[in-house]
Amino acid sequence: MNVHKNARLTPQGRLLLVERITQQGWSVTQAAQAAGLSTSRAYHWLARYRCGGAAALADRSSAPQHCKNRTSAERIAEIEGRRRQRLSGPTIARQLGIPVSTVGKVLRRLGLGKLAALEPKPPVVRYQRERPGELIHIDVKKLGRIEAVGHRITGDPRDRRRGAGWEYVHVCIDDASRLAYGEVLRDERKESAVPFLERALAWFAGHGVTVERVMTDNGSAYRSHHWRQACSTFGLRHIRTKPYTPRTNGKAERFIQTSLREWAYAQAYTSSQARQDALADWLGHYNTARPHTALANRPPATRLGQNPFLGLTKGAVPSSRPGSSDDRSGGPGQGAPKATGDRRRAASLRRSVTAVTLAPGGIHA
């Protein structure tokens, strides 16, 4: 119950009022004066009590019990039927001869105020590979080139720089360990994407990870013969996402969001080169120190080592622990169940993050 700030009585105070009158012999006037009410209001609560007891002293809904202009159930069904044919609110109102406001209220009440409500959302499918290198995700994000501190930092639209051009952040993240690698390149064409793949594979190999599969979107660079030849040369199986379905490559998409928030837009850079120089330091922090919620608040580097089953080291988090649901791992295959955020947060309070250092061939705690 939400009692407004000027309320004289709560249900408990109303009960005290009527008990003084009915049980303690107070007059209505005396009880009203003691409660700070008018005599007529005291009679109101007394009548309510005599009709329904203590339960009748609670606040009631202010909505009218009867409304002569209420929209009929048949008319509501007609509105819903036309809405499910993807007609707009004004069109439905014209066809049925009723106000647009009425149609809008009915649609909002039915949960059909937006056309997106007519299409059920696809079920969330979460998956995670067993070992590092089994699958890596690659994606590209376009960033505006920096000539000076711009409107994103100052908040002044007059500081917008036009004509500075673009640069492209190519990112690569491992599905099992979330170990990430990235570079800022001049474009997203095959002439940049293929050398980036080669350098990313060399970087992962330098840390003891052999890549088997690579997942990308359907960009022209990833559909080129040059890219296909590179995958064949390195023995990679290339997996492309379903068109217009970025969630399939969600780990790369999510990593891009994190990098934009914590690196690209985290501070005011004076030039593109300064932002590019900061990328290496941030990636080192991300891989070795930053807690990752999908890894039970451990950094990605703790997923590497010499153990063939995800290379467990001291303080590392295994990919599948039957006795715990803190880690979102699903064992072999895809479609692992979703771990609840509350359990992951509770587990993070019990564990301390062990700082690790990436080095060629593995990690050092």
N, C-alpha and C positions, 0 to 999 in steps of 0.2 A: 504494500500500500504506500502510495506517495501522498503524504499530507502536506498541503501547501503551507507556506510560511506564515500566513495569517489565520490559520485554523485555531479556533478556540478550544476544541475538544477532539480527542482521539476516540476510537471505539471504547477504550478503557475508561476515559473520562465520561463518556455518555452513560456507560453502565453505572458508574458511581453516582451520576446525577439521578437516574431513575431509582437506584437502590435507596438513596436518601429519601425519596418521596414515598416509595412503596413499602420500605422496611423500617426506616428510622423515624418516620412520622414528620418529616419536613414538609412544609408547604411548597407548592410549585414556585411561588415567588422567592422564598428563601433559597431554595436549591438553585434557581436561575441566577440570583445575585451572587451566590458563592462561586458559581461556575463562570461568571462574567457573561451570561447570556441574557437575552430578552425573555420575558415570560412566555411569549408566543412560541419561541424556539424551544423552550423547555417542554411545553405541551406537545410540540412536534415529536421530540424524541420519546416522550412518555407514550404517545400513541403508537409509535413504531414498535416500542418494546412490548406493549400489550397485544399487538397483533402477531408478532413473530418471535418474541423472546430476545435474548442477547444477540443472536445471530442477525436480527434485523437492524442492529445498531451499526453494522459495518457499512462502509461506503458502497454505493451502488454505481453502476454504469450510468453515465449521463446520456447515453444513446436512447432515443425514444423506443418504447416497446412496440409501437405501431406507426407505420408510415404509409399514408395513403398513396404516395407517389413512388413507392418502391418498385424497382425494375423486376418484372416477373421472371420466374425461372425459365419459362419458354423463351422469352426475349434474350436472356443471358445465354441460353443454349444456342440461339441463332447467332449471337455475336461471336461466341467461341467457335462455332462451325465455320463461319466466314474467315475468322482469324487464322484458323488452321489451313485455310486455302491461301494463306499469305497475303490477304488483303490488308490495306492500311486502315487505320482508325477512321480518317475522314471518309474513305470509300464505304466502309461498313455503315457509318452514320447516314450517308446519302441513300444507300440502298434500303435501310430500315426506317428512314425518316425520323431519326432521333438525334439529340444533340451530340456533338463530337465529345464534349466533356463527359457525358454519360458513358459513351463507349470507352473512353480512356480510363475512367474509374473502374468499369467492369473488367477491362483487360488487365489492369494492374492488380485487381483483386484476384483474378485467376492466375496471376503469374505469367501472363502473356504480353506484358507491356513492350517487350522487345522481340523482334523476329528470331533472334538467336535462341530464345526459349523453346521454339518449335523443333529445334534440332538437338537431340540429346548429345551431351558431350561424350566422346569416346572414353572407354575405361583407361585408367592410368596403368601402363605396363612398365614396370621398373625391372631392369636387368643389370647384371654385373658379371663380367668375365672372371674366370677363376684366377688367372695368373697374369702378371705384367707382360705386356707385349702381345697378348692374344688378340687385342683389338685396340687401335688408336683412332681418335677422332680428329679430323682436320677441318678448320673453317677459317673464314676471312672476315674481318671487320674493317669498314672504311672509316677513316678519321680525317678531319680537316687539318690541313697543314698549318702550323703555327708560325705567324710572323711577329706577333706581340700578344700580350695578355688580352683575351677576348671577352665577349659578352657572357660566356658561361661562368666566368669567375667574377667579373665586375657587376654583372646584372644590368648593365647599361646597353640597350640595343644599339647605341651609336658606336660601340666598340666592336661591332661585327665587322670582320675582315672578309671582303669578297674578292674572289679571283686568286686566292692563295693556292688553291689546288687541293689535292687529296693525297693521302698515303694510306697504306693498307697493312693491317696487323694480321699476319698469318699465325695461327695458333694450332698447337697439336697437344692433345691430352690423352693419357693412357686410361683405358676403361677401368681396369682393375685397381690400379694404384693412385690414379688421378695425378700422376706425375706429368708436369706440363712444360712445354717448350714453345717459344714464340720469337718472331722477328718482325720488324717493321720494314716493309719493302715498298717499292715505288708503284706497283700495280698488282692486279690479281690474275694476270694472264699466265698461260702455261710456261712462259719464259721465266717467271718468278716462282710459280707454284711447284714445278718439278725440282729445281735446285733446293727449294725449301724442304721438300720431302727428303731429298738426299741428306741434307744437313741434319734434319730431325732424326732420321734413322741412325746416322753416325753418332748423334748425341745420346740417343737411347742405348746404342750398342756400347758406348763408352761407360755406361753405368750398369752394364750387365743385363740389358733387356734386349731380347731378339723379337722384332716385330713380325707378326704373322698376317694380320689383316689391317686394312685401313678403311675408314668410313668417311665419306664426304657427301656434300649435297650435289646438285646437278649443274653446277657451274660449268661454263664452257671449258675452263682449264682442266677440269676433272673428267670431261668427256672426250678430251683430245687423244689422238694417237700417241702423242709424246708422253702423256701421263700413263696411258695403257702400257707403253713400252717400258717405262720406268718401273711400274709395278711388276711386270713380267721379269725384268732384270733382277729385281731384289726378291723375287719369289713371294710377292704379296698378293693376297686376295683382295680385290677392290670391291667394296660394298657402297652402293649409292642409296641415298634416302628416297623415300616416296616423294614425288613432286608436291610442293607446297605443304610439306609436313615437317617443319623444323624440329618438332619434338623428338623425332627419331634420332637426331644427332644432338640430343638435349644436353649431354655432358659438355660438348664444345660450346653450345649456346650459353649455358650457365657459366662456364669459365670466362667467356667474353664479357658477360655482365659483371662478374667479379673484377676482372681486370680493368674495365672502364671505371668502376666505382673506386677501386683501391689504387689504381695506377694512373690511367689516362686523365681522369678528371679529379684526382685526389688533391692536386695542388696547382698553383698558377705557374705554368712553364713559360719561359720567355721565348723559346724556339722549339721547333720540332726535334732538333738534335738533342736538346736537354731532356725532352720527354723520352726520346729513344734511348738515351743513356740510362735513364732511370728504370727502363724495363728489365735489364739484366738483374739489378739489385732486387727488384720486386719479385721476379721469378724465383730467385734464390730464397727469398723469404717465404714465398708461397710453397715451395717444394720442401723446405726443411724445417720451418718453424710455425707457419700459420696453421692453426687447427682446422680440420675439415670435418664438417658435421656428418658427411656420409661415411667417414672413417672413424666414427666414435671420437671425434675431436682430436685426432692425431694428424700430423703432417703427412703428405703423400710419401715422403722418402722412407717412412717407417715400413712401407709395404715392400721394400726391396731387401735383398740379402742373398745368402747362399742356399737357403733351404728351398728345395724344388717346389714345395707347396707354398707359394707366395713369398718364399725367402724370409722366414720369420727371424728377426733379430731381437735383441733385448729391448723390451718396450714396444715392439711392433704389434700391430693388430692383424689377426688372421682374417682370411676372407670368409670363413664359415666357422661359427662357434655354436655347436648345438645348445650349449648352456646359456647363451646370451642372445638377446635380440637388439643389442645396441648398434651392431654393424649391419648395414643394409646389403648383405651378400646373399646370393641365392643359390650357391653351388653351381653345378653344371647346367648349362642351358640358359634360357632367358625367362623373364616373368617372375623374378623374385618378389616375395611379398613385401609390402611397404612397412618399414619400421616406424613406429609412432615417434613424433618429435619429443614428447614428454619423456619417454624412456631414454632417448639419446641424450637429452639434456641432463637427466638424472645421472646417467653413466659418466658424463663429462665432469660432473662435480666430484666423482669418486676417483677419477684418474688424473694424473698430472702429465702434461705434455712433455715428452722427452725430446730435447733438441738434437738433431742429427745433422751430419755434414755430408753432402754429396761428394763423391770422389770417383774417378774412373774405376770401374769394376765392381762397384757396390756402394755401401754407405758406412759411415763411422758414427757411433753413438757418442 
